[in-house]
Amino acid sequence: MSGTKRGIPGILRRAAAALTVIASPATLYAQSCAMCYQSAAASGPRSIHALKVGILILMFPPLLITAGVIYLAYSKRDQFHRNS
């Protein structure tokens, strides 16, 4: 019975933390260095375009690695059942 009493406040704390994260504004997570923001905003359109392209290029390696891991996991999913 004491486990139940101790478990409920823990569940409430977790639920409150989850609700806080969900209810927080998205702009809170988009905060960045003010100096970087000012520098990027003051640059010309070519620099802004180059920055956007650079961000897209930097997204591809993690995307490809994740896709590779998912493919390997999917292709080897029945390997243990075949050996039995």
Sequence and secondary structure as in RCSB ss.txt:
>XXXX:A:sequence
MSGTKRGIPGILRRAAAALTVIASPATLYAQSCAMCYQSAAASGPRSIHALKVGILILMFPPLLITAGVIYLAYS
KRDQFHRNS
>XXXX:A:secstr
 HHHHHHHHHHHHHHHHHHHHHHS HHHHT   HHHHHHHHHS HHHHHHHHHHHHHHHHHHHHHHHHHHHHHHH
TTTHHHHH 
